[in-house]
């Protein structure tokens, strides 16, 4: 779901001790990308490697199993399990099949 507007919106996410405010230009942002701050992802129970993968997708737009293994230094099986967990938690969705699978924001 792309947001097609030219204005800026103010999004606020509550944390236990403070209010974290961020201003995003919504023309090229997706709502799912906006809410994924590191603090929010930790509250969802993601490990540090998964958080790194979400930040990678925010920057690059997608991640593959090979890219996940490279940036986190894990095995193919660990990458598969952790990426599938991100899909199960509805953060990512997978596109493609087999070796060409790419993970993007849902």
VMD Tcl script that draws the C-alpha trace (Angstrom):
set ca {
  {0.00 0.00 0.00}
  {1.83 3.10 -1.18}
  {0.83 6.43 0.27}
  {0.50 8.99 -2.52}
  {0.50 12.39 -0.92}
  {2.80 15.37 -0.97}
  {2.31 16.56 2.59}
  {4.22 15.52 5.68}
  {2.58 13.67 8.52}
  {3.63 13.49 12.13}
  {3.68 9.99 13.57}
  {4.13 9.37 17.25}
  {4.93 6.07 18.88}
  {4.64 5.76 22.62}
  {7.45 4.20 24.58}
  {7.42 3.32 28.26}
  {9.34 6.43 29.31}
  {9.09 8.92 26.47}
  {7.26 9.87 23.34}
  {9.26 9.24 20.22}
  {8.29 11.58 17.38}
  {9.34 11.21 13.80}
  {8.38 13.22 10.74}
  {8.24 11.34 7.48}
  {7.69 12.48 3.95}
  {4.81 10.17 3.09}
  {5.24 10.41 -0.67}
  {7.57 7.41 -0.83}
  {7.05 5.82 2.59}
  {4.83 2.89 3.46}
  {2.94 2.90 6.74}
  {4.44 -0.48 7.66}
  {7.94 0.95 7.29}
  {7.18 3.94 9.47}
  {6.20 2.04 12.59}
  {9.27 -0.21 12.63}
  {11.59 1.60 15.01}
  {14.20 -0.45 16.86}
  {12.35 0.05 20.15}
  {9.07 -1.17 18.64}
  {10.77 -4.21 17.11}
  {12.34 -5.15 20.45}
  {8.89 -4.96 22.04}
  {7.70 -7.46 19.41}
  {10.37 -9.87 20.63}
  {12.69 -9.71 17.62}
  {16.34 -10.60 18.11}
  {19.16 -8.26 17.09}
  {19.71 -10.04 13.76}
  {16.05 -9.68 12.82}
  {16.10 -6.00 13.79}
  {19.18 -5.54 11.60}
  {17.27 -7.20 8.73}
  {14.27 -4.87 9.15}
  {16.58 -1.83 9.12}
  {18.25 -3.27 6.00}
  {14.87 -3.55 4.24}
  {14.00 0.01 5.28}
  {17.16 1.13 3.48}
  {17.33 -1.28 0.52}
  {13.68 -2.25 -0.02}
  {14.21 -6.02 0.16}
  {16.38 -8.76 1.61}
  {17.26 -12.27 0.45}
  {18.33 -15.29 2.47}
  {21.90 -14.79 1.21}
  {21.91 -11.11 2.23}
  {20.55 -12.07 5.67}
  {23.34 -14.64 6.09}
  {25.96 -12.13 4.96}
  {24.95 -9.24 7.22}
  {24.39 -11.49 10.26}
  {27.00 -14.24 9.79}
  {24.53 -17.11 10.26}
  {23.84 -20.42 8.54}
  {21.29 -20.94 5.79}
  {18.96 -22.74 8.21}
  {19.12 -19.95 10.82}
  {18.45 -17.34 8.14}
  {15.48 -19.35 6.83}
  {13.96 -19.80 10.29}
  {14.42 -16.18 11.33}
  {13.10 -14.78 8.03}
  {10.09 -17.10 8.23}
  {9.49 -15.82 11.78}
  {9.39 -12.26 10.40}
  {6.83 -13.42 7.82}
  {4.80 -15.16 10.55}
  {4.83 -11.94 12.61}
  {3.51 -10.15 9.50}
  {6.46 -7.79 9.22}
  {7.71 -9.24 5.93}
  {6.05 -11.02 3.07}
  {7.92 -13.27 0.66}
  {7.97 -12.74 -3.09}
  {9.10 -15.44 -5.47}
  {10.00 -19.08 -4.92}
  {13.07 -21.15 -4.21}
  {16.41 -19.40 -4.57}
  {14.80 -16.23 -5.92}
  {12.72 -15.48 -2.78}
  {12.93 -11.88 -1.64}
  {11.47 -10.54 1.59}
  {9.77 -7.13 1.61}
  {7.52 -5.23 4.01}
  {3.99 -6.53 4.15}
}
mol new
graphics top color blue
foreach p $ca { graphics top sphere $p radius 0.5 }
foreach p [lrange $ca 0 end-1] q [lrange $ca 1 end] { graphics top cylinder $p $q radius 0.2 }
display resetview
